[in-house]
């Protein structure tokens, strides 16, 4: 449920973009009527309207997502705060400048921030973020925790480069499909492969 909650803005972006591509005139009207205050010039073209609408809806969804957690007095994870700040900055720039390049950079910046966080913790603070998050649930040898941290660094670094390649060498529609695939398939597959590898190292926590 937490995974679905965290990924809600991504899925909403994808669905809105697909709807906007099939209803470009309606998307253009919605952007002009409801988001003209944050769009440079106050209006947009039918060609840009789908991605601008998807971006705007994602911004709204992200605000409600954080607001819901704060109202319920639930903890907002650091990763979710990072994601929120980045989508506000790059999504806002996309809308204001009417330039989809900003929103296409957003996943890469997010991936590289995650990679940087793991690297900073591992090499500067001599701490392992994965171990801090999961150490009470499972027990692993210390060198395996380190390998796990390196694996996530490599994953986020690579995904950042792959996102840029797809974003600027293929159509926006293809990029959106890849963005959703990265969330609902590639990352879960990466986690499953790791789990299979780690199974033989896991020790039951002491009772």
Residue frames as a rotation matrix with the C-alpha (Angstrom) as fourth column:
UNK 1
0.567 0.824 0.000 0.00
0.824 -0.567 0.000 0.00
0.000 0.000 -1.000 0.00
UNK 2
0.404 -0.499 -0.767 2.86
0.151 -0.791 0.593 2.38
-0.902 -0.356 -0.244 0.79
UNK 3
-0.659 -0.662 0.357 4.43
0.421 0.069 0.904 1.64
-0.624 0.746 0.233 -2.59
UNK 4
-0.160 0.700 0.696 1.13
0.964 -0.041 0.263 2.39
0.213 0.713 -0.668 -4.36
UNK 5
0.736 0.433 -0.521 0.69
0.587 -0.791 0.171 5.57
-0.338 -0.432 -0.836 -2.33
UNK 6
0.005 -0.844 -0.537 4.21
0.117 -0.533 0.838 6.80
-0.993 -0.067 0.096 -3.16
UNK 7
-0.815 -0.390 0.429 3.79
0.407 0.143 0.902 6.00
-0.413 0.910 0.043 -6.86
UNK 8
0.131 0.991 0.025 0.33
0.757 -0.084 -0.648 7.57
-0.640 0.103 -0.762 -7.17
UNK 9
0.364 0.017 -0.931 1.58
-0.301 -0.944 -0.135 10.84
-0.882 0.330 -0.338 -8.80
UNK 10
-0.710 -0.684 -0.170 3.59
-0.418 0.215 0.883 8.87
-0.567 0.697 -0.438 -11.40
UNK 11
-0.656 0.546 0.520 0.60
0.677 0.731 0.086 6.74
-0.333 0.409 -0.850 -12.38
UNK 12
0.368 0.823 -0.433 -1.63
0.526 -0.568 -0.633 9.82
-0.767 0.005 -0.642 -12.46
UNK 13
-0.125 -0.518 -0.846 0.88
-0.513 -0.696 0.502 11.60
-0.849 0.497 -0.179 -14.72
UNK 14
-0.937 -0.276 0.215 0.82
-0.007 0.627 0.779 8.66
-0.350 0.728 -0.589 -17.14
UNK 15
-0.314 0.903 0.294 -2.98
0.871 0.398 -0.290 8.39
-0.379 0.165 -0.911 -17.23
UNK 16
0.412 0.455 -0.789 -3.47
0.193 -0.890 -0.413 12.14
-0.890 0.018 -0.455 -17.66
UNK 17
-0.448 -0.665 -0.598 -0.90
-0.511 -0.358 0.782 12.30
-0.733 0.656 -0.179 -20.45
UNK 18
-0.891 0.145 0.431 -2.58
0.385 0.745 0.545 9.44
-0.242 0.652 -0.719 -22.31
UNK 19
0.123 0.990 -0.063 -5.98
0.844 -0.138 -0.518 11.09
-0.521 0.011 -0.853 -21.96
UNK 20
0.266 -0.066 -0.962 -4.57
-0.117 -0.993 0.036 14.45
-0.957 0.103 -0.272 -23.04
UNK 21
-0.783 -0.609 -0.125 -3.00
-0.229 0.096 0.969 12.96
-0.578 0.787 -0.215 -26.17
UNK 22
-0.673 0.608 0.421 -6.38
0.740 0.564 0.367 11.62
-0.014 0.558 -0.830 -27.23
UNK 23
0.508 0.861 0.002 -8.19
0.857 -0.506 0.097 14.82
0.085 -0.048 -0.995 -26.24
UNK 24
-0.480 -0.876 0.036 -5.68
0.871 -0.481 -0.094 17.55
0.100 -0.014 0.995 -27.04
UNK 25
-0.369 0.402 0.838 -8.27
0.136 -0.869 0.477 20.30
0.919 0.290 0.266 -27.50
UNK 26
0.735 0.664 -0.135 -9.90
0.178 0.003 0.984 19.52
0.654 -0.748 -0.116 -24.16
UNK 27
0.306 -0.720 -0.623 -6.50
0.950 0.190 0.247 19.37
-0.060 -0.667 0.742 -22.47
UNK 28
-0.624 -0.529 0.576 -5.61
0.622 -0.782 -0.044 22.74
0.473 0.331 0.816 -23.96
UNK 29
0.111 0.777 0.620 -8.84
-0.021 -0.622 0.783 24.22
0.994 -0.100 -0.052 -22.65
UNK 30
0.805 0.182 -0.565 -8.25
0.505 0.291 0.813 22.86
0.312 -0.939 0.143 -19.13
UNK 31
-0.161 -0.947 -0.276 -4.69
0.987 -0.159 -0.028 24.21
-0.017 -0.277 0.961 -19.02
UNK 32
-0.629 -0.058 0.775 -5.88
0.333 -0.922 0.201 27.63
0.703 0.384 0.599 -20.22
UNK 33
0.310 0.891 0.332 -8.86
-0.043 -0.336 0.941 27.75
0.950 -0.306 -0.066 -17.83
UNK 34
0.956 0.209 -0.206 -7.29
0.150 0.255 0.955 26.40
0.252 -0.944 0.212 -14.63
UNK 35
0.445 -0.865 -0.233 -3.52
0.754 0.222 0.618 26.76
-0.483 -0.451 0.751 -14.89
UNK 36
0.588 -0.173 0.791 -3.07
0.583 -0.587 -0.562 29.93
0.561 0.791 -0.244 -16.92
UNK 37
0.952 -0.164 0.258 -1.65
-0.288 -0.764 0.578 31.70
0.102 -0.624 -0.774 -13.86
UNK 38
0.396 -0.851 0.346 1.45
-0.272 0.251 0.929 29.50
-0.877 -0.462 -0.132 -13.84
UNK 39
0.262 -0.276 0.925 1.85
0.862 0.497 -0.096 29.08
-0.433 0.823 0.368 -17.60
UNK 40
-0.580 -0.566 -0.586 3.94
0.232 -0.804 0.547 31.69
-0.781 0.181 0.598 -19.36
UNK 41
-0.963 0.250 -0.105 1.65
-0.203 -0.407 0.891 33.69
0.180 0.879 0.442 -21.63
UNK 42
-0.471 0.820 0.324 -1.46
-0.667 -0.092 -0.739 32.24
-0.576 -0.565 0.591 -19.98
UNK 43
0.711 0.696 -0.106 -2.20
-0.585 0.500 -0.639 29.84
-0.392 0.516 0.762 -22.85
UNK 44
-0.367 -0.829 0.421 -0.59
-0.364 0.545 0.755 26.92
-0.856 0.124 -0.502 -24.62
UNK 45
-0.393 0.170 -0.904 -0.78
-0.900 0.129 0.416 24.97
0.187 0.977 0.102 -27.86
UNK 46
0.714 0.699 0.048 -2.72
-0.700 0.709 0.090 21.76
0.029 -0.097 0.995 -28.39
UNK 47
0.419 -0.641 -0.643 0.59
-0.105 0.669 -0.735 20.00
0.902 0.375 0.213 -29.01
UNK 48
-0.647 -0.747 0.152 2.04
-0.176 -0.048 -0.983 20.91
0.742 -0.663 -0.101 -25.59
UNK 49
-0.001 0.755 0.656 -1.23
-0.868 -0.326 0.374 20.79
0.496 -0.569 0.656 -23.65
UNK 50
0.696 0.353 -0.626 -1.19
-0.084 0.905 0.416 17.04
0.714 -0.237 0.659 -22.82
UNK 51
-0.043 -0.783 -0.621 2.18
0.724 0.404 -0.560 17.04
0.689 -0.473 0.549 -21.05
UNK 52
-0.734 -0.155 0.662 1.51
-0.231 -0.859 -0.457 20.41
0.639 -0.489 0.594 -19.40
UNK 53
0.287 0.910 0.299 -1.81
-0.743 0.014 0.669 19.11
0.605 -0.414 0.680 -18.06
UNK 54
0.615 -0.111 -0.780 -0.20
0.322 0.939 0.120 15.87
0.719 -0.325 0.614 -16.87
UNK 55
-0.498 -0.865 -0.062 2.52
0.496 -0.225 -0.838 17.87
0.711 -0.449 0.541 -15.13
UNK 56
-0.504 0.378 0.777 0.00
-0.597 -0.802 0.003 20.22
0.625 -0.462 0.630 -13.50
UNK 57
0.612 0.775 -0.158 -2.12
-0.465 0.514 0.721 17.32
0.640 -0.368 0.675 -12.24
UNK 58
0.273 -0.611 -0.743 1.00
0.606 0.709 -0.361 15.67
0.748 -0.352 0.564 -10.84
UNK 59
-0.724 -0.510 0.465 1.91
0.029 -0.696 -0.718 18.85
0.689 -0.506 0.518 -8.95
UNK 60
-0.038 0.816 0.577 -1.57
-0.837 -0.342 0.427 19.00
0.546 -0.467 0.696 -7.44
UNK 61
0.723 0.312 -0.616 -1.48
-0.064 0.918 0.391 15.29
0.687 -0.243 0.684 -6.56
UNK 62
-0.178 -0.893 -0.413 1.93
0.565 0.251 -0.786 15.67
0.806 -0.374 0.459 -4.90
UNK 63
-0.658 0.019 0.753 0.67
-0.460 -0.802 -0.381 18.57
0.596 -0.597 0.536 -2.76
UNK 64
0.408 0.889 0.209 -2.36
-0.786 0.226 0.575 16.54
0.464 -0.399 0.791 -1.66
UNK 65
0.481 -0.305 -0.822 -0.13
0.255 0.946 -0.202 13.53
0.839 -0.112 0.533 -1.01
UNK 66
-0.633 -0.770 -0.082 2.16
0.365 -0.204 -0.908 15.43
0.683 -0.605 0.410 1.36
UNK 67
-0.505 0.519 0.689 -0.77
-0.695 -0.718 0.032 17.34
0.512 -0.463 0.724 2.86
UNK 68
0.542 0.733 -0.411 -2.63
-0.386 0.651 0.653 14.11
0.747 -0.195 0.636 3.61
UNK 69
0.122 -0.584 -0.803 0.34
0.623 0.675 -0.396 12.69
0.773 -0.452 0.446 5.52
UNK 70
-0.828 -0.462 0.317 0.88
0.099 -0.677 -0.729 15.90
0.551 -0.573 0.607 7.47
UNK 71
-0.150 0.868 0.474 -2.81
-0.796 -0.390 0.462 16.22
0.586 -0.308 0.750 8.39
UNK 72
0.744 0.422 -0.518 -2.86
-0.128 0.851 0.510 12.60
0.656 -0.313 0.687 9.55
UNK 73
0.534 -0.633 0.560 0.38
-0.838 -0.309 0.449 13.32
-0.112 -0.710 -0.696 11.46
UNK 74
0.896 -0.288 0.338 2.15
0.318 0.947 -0.037 10.51
-0.310 0.140 0.940 9.69
UNK 75
0.077 -0.965 -0.252 5.85
0.057 -0.248 0.967 10.53
-0.995 -0.089 0.036 8.97
UNK 76
0.955 0.081 -0.284 6.88
-0.266 -0.182 -0.946 11.84
-0.129 0.980 -0.153 5.56
UNK 77
0.566 -0.778 0.274 9.91
0.678 0.628 0.382 9.84
-0.470 -0.030 0.882 4.45
UNK 78
-0.033 -0.693 -0.721 13.00
-0.084 -0.717 0.692 11.76
-0.996 0.083 -0.035 3.38
UNK 79
-0.806 -0.269 0.528 12.78
0.437 0.331 0.836 10.17
-0.399 0.905 -0.149 -0.07
UNK 80
0.092 0.927 0.363 9.21
0.996 -0.082 -0.043 11.43
-0.010 0.365 -0.931 -0.46
UNK 81
0.581 0.031 -0.814 10.27
0.260 -0.954 0.150 14.95
-0.771 -0.299 -0.562 0.55
UNK 82
-0.510 -0.838 -0.193 13.08
-0.017 -0.215 0.976 14.84
-0.860 0.501 0.096 -2.02
UNK 83
-0.620 0.362 0.696 10.66
0.779 0.386 0.493 13.66
-0.090 0.848 -0.522 -4.70
UNK 84
0.451 0.863 -0.228 8.17
0.846 -0.495 -0.198 16.40
-0.284 -0.104 -0.953 -3.74
UNK 85
0.265 -0.428 -0.864 10.75
0.011 -0.895 0.447 19.18
-0.964 -0.128 -0.232 -3.94
UNK 86
-0.761 -0.634 0.138 12.09
0.106 0.089 0.990 17.99
-0.640 0.768 -0.001 -7.28
UNK 87
-0.356 0.701 0.618 8.65
0.934 0.254 0.251 17.66
0.019 0.667 -0.745 -8.88
UNK 88
0.584 0.554 -0.594 7.73
0.592 -0.791 -0.155 21.13
-0.556 -0.261 -0.789 -7.63
UNK 89
-0.048 -0.712 -0.701 10.88
-0.175 -0.685 0.708 22.66
-0.983 0.157 -0.092 -9.13
UNK 90
-0.906 -0.407 0.117 11.02
0.015 0.244 0.970 20.81
-0.424 0.880 -0.215 -12.43
UNK 91
-0.282 0.889 0.361 7.26
0.953 0.303 -0.003 20.53
-0.112 0.343 -0.933 -12.85
UNK 92
0.460 0.424 -0.780 6.85
0.436 -0.873 -0.217 24.22
-0.773 -0.241 -0.586 -12.12
UNK 93
-0.400 -0.695 -0.598 9.57
-0.299 -0.517 0.802 25.07
-0.866 0.499 -0.001 -14.66
UNK 94
-0.805 0.165 0.570 7.85
0.545 0.586 0.600 22.85
-0.235 0.793 -0.562 -17.24
UNK 95
0.206 0.978 0.028 4.60
0.948 -0.192 -0.252 24.74
-0.241 0.078 -0.967 -16.83
UNK 96
0.420 -0.018 -0.907 6.02
0.171 -0.980 0.099 28.24
-0.891 -0.197 -0.408 -16.64
UNK 97
-0.395 -0.704 -0.590 8.39
-0.498 -0.375 0.782 27.91
-0.772 0.603 -0.202 -19.58
UNK 98
0.692 0.714 -0.106 6.14
-0.529 0.401 -0.747 25.51
-0.491 0.573 0.656 -21.51
UNK 99
0.029 -0.792 -0.610 9.13
-0.897 0.249 -0.365 23.26
0.441 0.558 -0.703 -22.05
UNK 100
0.891 0.443 -0.103 8.79
-0.372 0.840 0.396 19.52
0.262 -0.314 0.912 -21.56
UNK 101
0.125 -0.928 -0.352 12.56
-0.026 0.352 -0.936 19.10
0.992 0.126 0.020 -21.20
UNK 102
-0.387 -0.272 0.881 12.33
-0.814 -0.348 -0.465 20.07
0.433 -0.897 -0.087 -17.52
UNK 103
0.450 0.646 0.616 9.86
-0.852 0.518 0.079 17.32
-0.268 -0.561 0.783 -16.59
UNK 104
0.852 -0.198 -0.484 11.89
-0.112 0.836 -0.538 14.81
0.511 0.512 0.690 -18.61
UNK 105
-0.215 -0.968 0.131 14.96
-0.286 -0.065 -0.956 15.68
0.934 -0.243 -0.263 -16.53
UNK 106
0.218 0.369 0.903 13.03
-0.920 -0.231 0.316 15.22
0.325 -0.900 0.289 -13.30
UNK 107
0.986 0.155 -0.058 13.35
-0.126 0.928 0.352 11.38
0.109 -0.340 0.934 -12.98
UNK 108
0.359 -0.926 -0.116 17.09
0.473 0.287 -0.833 11.58
0.805 0.244 0.541 -13.67
UNK 109
-0.252 -0.419 0.872 17.63
-0.490 -0.722 -0.489 14.26
0.834 -0.551 -0.023 -11.04
UNK 110
0.560 0.550 0.620 15.58
-0.817 0.241 0.524 12.20
0.139 -0.800 0.584 -8.59
UNK 111
0.910 -0.271 -0.315 17.52
0.237 0.961 -0.141 9.01
0.341 0.054 0.939 -9.33
UNK 112
0.034 -0.990 0.140 20.84
0.376 -0.117 -0.919 10.80
0.926 0.084 0.369 -8.96
UNK 113
-0.005 0.043 0.999 19.74
-0.792 -0.611 0.022 12.42
0.611 -0.791 0.037 -5.70
UNK 114
0.908 0.350 0.229 18.94
-0.418 0.741 0.525 8.97
0.014 -0.573 0.820 -4.34
UNK 115
0.626 -0.753 -0.203 22.32
0.523 0.598 -0.607 7.70
0.579 0.274 0.768 -5.59
UNK 116
-0.147 -0.701 0.698 24.02
-0.125 -0.687 -0.716 10.67
0.981 -0.192 0.013 -3.95
UNK 117
0.416 0.390 0.822 22.21
-0.847 -0.164 0.506 10.06
0.332 -0.906 0.262 -0.67
UNK 118
0.993 -0.079 -0.086 23.37
0.098 0.964 0.249 6.43
0.063 -0.256 0.965 -0.59
UNK 119
0.314 -0.944 0.100 26.93
0.560 0.099 -0.823 7.43
0.767 0.314 0.559 -1.51
UNK 120
-0.028 -0.283 0.959 27.07
-0.497 -0.829 -0.259 10.25
0.868 -0.483 -0.117 1.06
UNK 121
0.725 0.371 0.580 25.83
-0.685 0.302 0.663 7.95
0.070 -0.878 0.473 3.81
UNK 122
0.944 -0.316 -0.098 28.17
0.310 0.948 -0.072 5.11
0.116 0.038 0.993 2.80
UNK 123
0.251 -0.947 0.202 31.41
0.746 0.056 -0.664 6.99
0.617 0.317 0.720 2.18
UNK 124
-0.258 -0.320 0.912 31.13
-0.188 -0.909 -0.372 10.12
0.948 -0.267 0.175 4.32
UNK 125
0.114 0.418 0.901 29.00
-0.945 -0.235 0.228 9.15
0.307 -0.877 0.369 7.32
UNK 126
-0.828 -0.507 -0.239 30.00
-0.444 0.853 -0.273 5.47
0.343 -0.120 -0.932 7.24
UNK 127
-0.413 0.796 0.442 26.35
-0.418 0.266 -0.869 4.50
-0.809 -0.544 0.223 7.45
UNK 128
-0.987 0.132 0.095 24.20
0.154 0.569 0.808 2.18
0.053 0.812 -0.582 5.34
UNK 129
-0.604 0.797 0.022 20.74
-0.796 -0.602 -0.062 3.49
-0.036 -0.055 0.998 4.50
UNK 130
-0.010 0.591 -0.807 19.38
-0.475 0.707 0.524 0.08
0.880 0.388 0.273 3.57
UNK 131
-0.511 -0.264 -0.818 20.60
0.500 0.683 -0.533 -1.39
0.699 -0.681 -0.217 6.85
UNK 132
-0.984 0.171 0.046 19.12
-0.148 -0.650 -0.745 1.51
-0.098 -0.740 0.665 8.82
UNK 133
-0.320 0.925 -0.204 15.75
-0.929 -0.264 0.258 0.94
0.185 0.272 0.944 7.16
UNK 134
0.463 0.559 -0.688 15.66
-0.563 0.785 0.259 -2.86
0.685 0.267 0.678 7.25
UNK 135
-0.507 -0.851 -0.135 18.15
-0.435 0.388 -0.813 -3.91
0.744 -0.354 -0.566 9.91
UNK 136
-0.572 0.351 0.741 15.46
-0.752 0.135 -0.645 -4.57
-0.326 -0.927 0.187 12.51
UNK 137
0.516 0.849 -0.113 13.47
-0.810 0.441 -0.388 -6.80
-0.279 0.292 0.915 10.15
UNK 138
0.944 -0.259 -0.205 16.27
0.132 0.864 -0.486 -8.94
0.303 0.431 0.850 8.71
UNK 139
0.564 -0.822 0.080 19.81
-0.334 -0.138 0.932 -9.82
-0.756 -0.552 -0.352 9.71
UNK 140
0.942 -0.330 0.055 22.58
0.170 0.332 -0.928 -9.93
0.288 0.883 0.370 7.10
UNK 141
0.202 -0.949 -0.244 26.40
0.934 0.112 0.339 -10.09
-0.295 -0.296 0.909 7.23
UNK 142
0.265 -0.108 -0.958 27.95
0.155 -0.976 0.153 -6.63
-0.952 -0.189 -0.242 7.17
UNK 143
-0.752 -0.635 -0.174 29.59
-0.074 -0.181 0.981 -7.08
-0.655 0.751 0.090 3.77
UNK 144
-0.525 0.655 0.543 26.24
0.851 0.390 0.353 -8.03
0.019 0.647 -0.762 2.25
UNK 145
0.483 0.653 -0.583 24.67
0.657 -0.711 -0.252 -4.81
-0.579 -0.261 -0.772 3.52
UNK 146
-0.156 -0.643 -0.750 27.53
-0.163 -0.732 0.661 -2.96
-0.974 0.225 0.009 1.83
UNK 147
-0.910 -0.151 0.387 27.00
0.313 0.365 0.877 -4.81
-0.274 0.919 -0.285 -1.44
UNK 148
-0.030 0.988 0.153 23.31
0.987 0.053 -0.150 -4.03
-0.157 0.146 -0.977 -1.24
UNK 149
0.409 0.105 -0.906 24.07
0.239 -0.971 -0.005 -0.34
-0.881 -0.215 -0.423 -0.84
UNK 150
-0.619 -0.711 -0.334 26.43
-0.208 -0.261 0.943 -0.41
-0.757 0.653 0.014 -3.83
UNK 151
-0.685 0.416 0.598 23.79
0.710 0.564 0.421 -2.20
-0.163 0.713 -0.682 -5.90
UNK 152
0.411 0.890 -0.199 21.24
0.828 -0.455 -0.328 0.54
-0.382 -0.031 -0.924 -5.23
UNK 153
0.074 -0.471 -0.879 23.78
-0.130 -0.879 0.460 3.25
-0.989 0.080 -0.126 -6.04
UNK 154
-0.878 -0.459 0.136 24.53
0.032 0.229 0.973 1.56
-0.478 0.858 -0.186 -9.36
UNK 155
-0.314 0.851 0.421 20.82
0.933 0.358 -0.027 1.09
-0.174 0.384 -0.907 -10.07
UNK 156
0.562 0.576 -0.594 19.92
0.508 -0.807 -0.303 4.74
-0.653 -0.131 -0.746 -9.50
UNK 157
-0.216 -0.724 -0.654 22.96
-0.268 -0.601 0.753 5.99
-0.939 0.338 -0.064 -11.41
UNK 158
-0.899 -0.137 0.415 22.20
0.300 0.496 0.815 3.77
-0.318 0.857 -0.405 -14.41
UNK 159
-0.041 0.976 0.214 18.48
0.970 0.091 -0.227 4.54
-0.241 0.199 -0.950 -14.41
UNK 160
0.309 0.087 -0.947 19.30
0.137 -0.990 -0.046 8.25
-0.941 -0.115 -0.318 -14.48
UNK 161
-0.651 -0.629 -0.424 21.31
-0.371 -0.223 0.901 7.83
-0.661 0.745 -0.088 -17.67
UNK 162
-0.781 0.410 0.471 18.73
0.607 0.676 0.419 5.52
-0.146 0.613 -0.777 -19.25
UNK 163
0.220 0.906 -0.362 15.96
0.731 -0.399 -0.554 8.03
-0.646 -0.143 -0.750 -18.55
UNK 164
0.040 -0.283 -0.958 17.91
-0.328 -0.909 0.255 10.78
-0.944 0.304 -0.130 -20.35
UNK 165
-0.905 -0.420 0.066 18.57
-0.103 0.368 0.924 8.52
-0.412 0.829 -0.377 -23.31
UNK 166
-0.464 0.811 0.355 14.92
0.876 0.480 0.049 7.59
-0.130 0.334 -0.934 -23.72
UNK 167
0.238 0.627 -0.742 13.67
0.547 -0.718 -0.431 11.12
-0.803 -0.303 -0.514 -22.99
UNK 168
0.230 -0.236 -0.944 15.75
-0.455 -0.884 0.110 12.83
-0.860 0.404 -0.310 -25.66
UNK 169
-0.837 -0.500 -0.223 15.97
-0.433 0.355 0.828 10.12
-0.335 0.790 -0.514 -28.31
UNK 170
-0.739 0.663 0.120 12.36
0.654 0.662 0.365 8.93
0.163 0.348 -0.923 -28.43
UNK 171
-0.255 0.740 0.622 8.89
0.090 -0.622 0.778 10.47
0.963 0.254 0.093 -28.45
UNK 172
-0.568 0.140 0.811 7.27
-0.769 -0.441 -0.463 11.87
0.293 -0.886 0.359 -25.31
UNK 173
0.549 0.835 -0.033 4.76
-0.791 0.533 0.300 9.01
0.268 -0.139 0.953 -25.45
UNK 174
0.446 -0.479 -0.756 7.56
0.155 0.873 -0.462 6.42
0.882 0.088 0.464 -25.45
UNK 175
-0.632 -0.705 0.321 9.28
-0.146 -0.299 -0.943 8.22
0.761 -0.643 0.086 -22.59
UNK 176
-0.144 0.672 0.727 6.06
-0.973 -0.231 0.021 8.23
0.182 -0.704 0.687 -20.54
UNK 177
0.775 0.397 -0.491 5.67
-0.372 0.916 0.154 4.49
0.510 0.063 0.858 -21.14
UNK 178
-0.021 -0.882 -0.470 9.25
0.283 0.446 -0.849 3.93
0.959 -0.151 0.241 -19.98
UNK 179
-0.593 -0.181 0.784 8.73
-0.566 -0.599 -0.567 6.11
0.572 -0.780 0.253 -16.92
UNK 180
0.389 0.810 0.438 5.75
-0.915 0.287 0.282 4.01
0.103 -0.511 0.853 -15.84
UNK 181
0.708 -0.176 -0.684 7.57
-0.039 0.957 -0.287 0.78
0.705 0.230 0.671 -16.70
UNK 182
-0.369 -0.924 0.104 10.47
-0.103 -0.071 -0.992 1.84
0.924 -0.377 -0.069 -14.48
UNK 183
-0.452 0.268 0.851 8.09
-0.873 -0.328 -0.361 2.17
0.182 -0.906 0.382 -11.53
UNK 184
0.431 0.817 0.383 5.78
-0.867 0.493 -0.077 -0.82
-0.252 -0.299 0.921 -11.96
UNK 185
0.981 -0.027 -0.192 8.15
-0.054 0.913 -0.404 -3.35
0.186 0.407 0.895 -13.51
UNK 186
0.298 -0.952 -0.071 11.87
0.002 0.074 -0.997 -2.53
0.955 0.297 0.024 -13.55
UNK 187
-0.311 -0.429 0.848 12.24
-0.805 -0.355 -0.475 -1.54
0.505 -0.831 -0.235 -9.89
UNK 188
0.547 0.530 0.648 10.08
-0.791 0.581 0.194 -4.43
-0.274 -0.618 0.737 -8.56
UNK 189
0.906 -0.261 -0.332 12.09
0.033 0.828 -0.560 -6.84
0.421 0.497 0.759 -10.73
UNK 190
-0.042 -0.966 0.256 15.33
-0.292 -0.233 -0.928 -5.41
0.956 -0.114 -0.272 -9.33
UNK 191
-0.103 0.080 0.991 14.02
-0.990 -0.105 -0.094 -5.88
0.097 -0.991 0.090 -5.79
UNK 192
0.860 0.481 0.171 12.89
-0.490 0.872 0.012 -9.46
-0.144 -0.094 0.985 -6.49
UNK 193
0.594 -0.723 -0.352 16.28
0.079 0.488 -0.869 -10.39
0.800 0.489 0.347 -7.96
UNK 194
-0.304 -0.704 0.642 17.98
-0.612 -0.373 -0.697 -8.92
0.730 -0.605 -0.317 -4.90
UNK 195
0.281 0.507 0.815 15.66
-0.952 0.255 0.169 -10.83
-0.122 -0.823 0.555 -2.58
UNK 196
0.967 0.058 -0.246 16.49
-0.124 0.957 -0.262 -14.12
0.220 0.284 0.933 -4.28
UNK 197
0.170 -0.984 -0.052 20.20
0.019 0.056 -0.998 -13.36
0.985 0.168 0.028 -3.97
UNK 198
-0.361 -0.333 0.871 19.91
-0.742 -0.463 -0.484 -12.32
0.565 -0.821 -0.080 -0.31
UNK 199
0.638 0.770 -0.008 17.77
-0.599 0.503 0.623 -15.27
0.484 -0.393 0.782 0.81
UNK 200
0.548 -0.457 -0.701 20.75
0.419 0.875 -0.242 -17.51
0.724 -0.161 0.671 1.51
UNK 201
-0.543 -0.814 0.205 22.40
0.276 -0.403 -0.873 -14.85
0.793 -0.417 0.443 3.68
UNK 202
0.030 0.644 0.764 19.40
-0.572 -0.616 0.542 -13.93
0.820 -0.453 0.349 5.79
UNK 203
-0.810 -0.235 -0.537 19.46
0.322 0.587 -0.743 -14.80
0.490 -0.774 -0.400 9.47
UNK 204
0.280 0.950 -0.137 16.42
0.612 -0.066 0.788 -14.81
0.740 -0.305 -0.600 11.70
UNK 205
-0.093 -0.295 0.951 16.49
-0.469 -0.830 -0.304 -11.86
0.879 -0.474 -0.061 14.13
UNK 206
-0.858 -0.296 -0.420 17.16
0.220 0.527 -0.821 -12.83
0.465 -0.797 -0.386 17.73
UNK 207
0.177 0.982 -0.070 14.00
0.388 -0.004 0.922 -13.30
0.904 -0.190 -0.382 19.81
